[in-house]
Amino acid sequence: MQGHERLVSDKWMVVRLNPEGNEHHPVTASLVAGGYDIEYMGKHYELRSSWKLGESLFVGTCNGQEFCCRSSVTRHVTASSIGARADFMVMSARAAELLALMPEKQAPDLSRF
């Protein structure tokens, strides 16, 4: 319907999942032909790929340099390349604000068993 299109913000939060505490990284991602232009910590990255969500191998370029990494999506994304591995979630900036308000789930007490 005219005037009721879905508007997607270009403000995102990448949350790297760590046992010691999660790291929050705000990014700006603008959709362009063939990929995204990313702004992170004052630096510009041109990320280009034909990758689709659900594909296990990401092949693309970052600032013209080819790279690939394996990914899997469950509740979060796991990416690995050249022996390095990272678990992270990508969400809107607003979703990250709301997630920060959620209490941490405590591990069940298994001492009785």
N, C-alpha and C positions, 0 to 999 in steps of 0.2 A: 504494500500500500504506500502510496506517495507520502513522504514525510514520516514514515514509520519504519525506516530501514534500521537494521541492527547496526549500532555504532560500537566498534571495538576500540578501546583506548590503546595508545601506543606505550603506556606506562606498565611495566611488568616487574615482578620480583622473582629472582632466582634464589631458591632456598637450598643451600648445600647441606645435606644431612650428615651430621657428625655425632658420634657418641658423646663427645665432650660438650656439645652445644652446636646448634645449627647456625650457619652463617647466612645472612641476608644480603643480597646484592641487587640493588635497583638497576634496571636497564630500561632503555627506550628502544623499541623495535618498530621500525616503519616498513610496511609492506611495499616492495618494489618489484618490478618485473624479474622473475627468476629467483626471488629470495627476500632477504631483509637487509636493511641498513640498521646496524646496532650501535648505540651509544652506551659506553660503560666506562665509568671513572674518567670522563673527559676524553676518551679515545673513541675513534670511529672504526667500525668493522663492517665490511661488505660480505655478508654471508649469502652464498648462492648455492642452491641445490634443488633437485626435483624430488627430494625425499618426502614421503608421506608418513603420517602417524601410523604406527603399526609395523612398518618395515624395520627389519633388524639391523640393517647396515646403512649407515648414513654416509653418503659420498657427496662431497661438494668442495667448494673453495671458500677460503676466508682471506679477504684482501688479495685475491688472485692466486693464492697458494693452495694447491690441492691437498686434501686430507680426507681420511675416512675414520669412522669409529663405529663400534658395535653398540647397539642400544636395545634395551628391553623396557617395556612399560608395564608396570603393575599399578600400585598406588602412587608410585614415583618413577622417575626415569633413572636407569643405570646406564652410564656411558663408559666405555673402556677403549683405550687406544694405546698401543706401544707399552703395555704392562701397567698403565695407570688406570684407576677406576674411580668414578665419582657417582654418588647417589644424590639426586636433587629433585626438587619440585619446581615447576614454573607455574606461576599464577598471577592474576591481576594484582595490582598494588592494593586494591580494596580487599581482596580475599586474604592477602598477607596480613593486613591490619586486623581483620576479624580472627584469623588463625592465632595471632599473638594473644588474643583475649581468651582463648580456649585453655582450660586446665590440662596439664600433662597427665596422661593416663599412667597410673601406677602399675607396676608389675604385680601379678598375683602372688600372694603369700603361700609358698609351697612348703613351708617348714613342717607342716603337719604330715606330709606324705613321706 
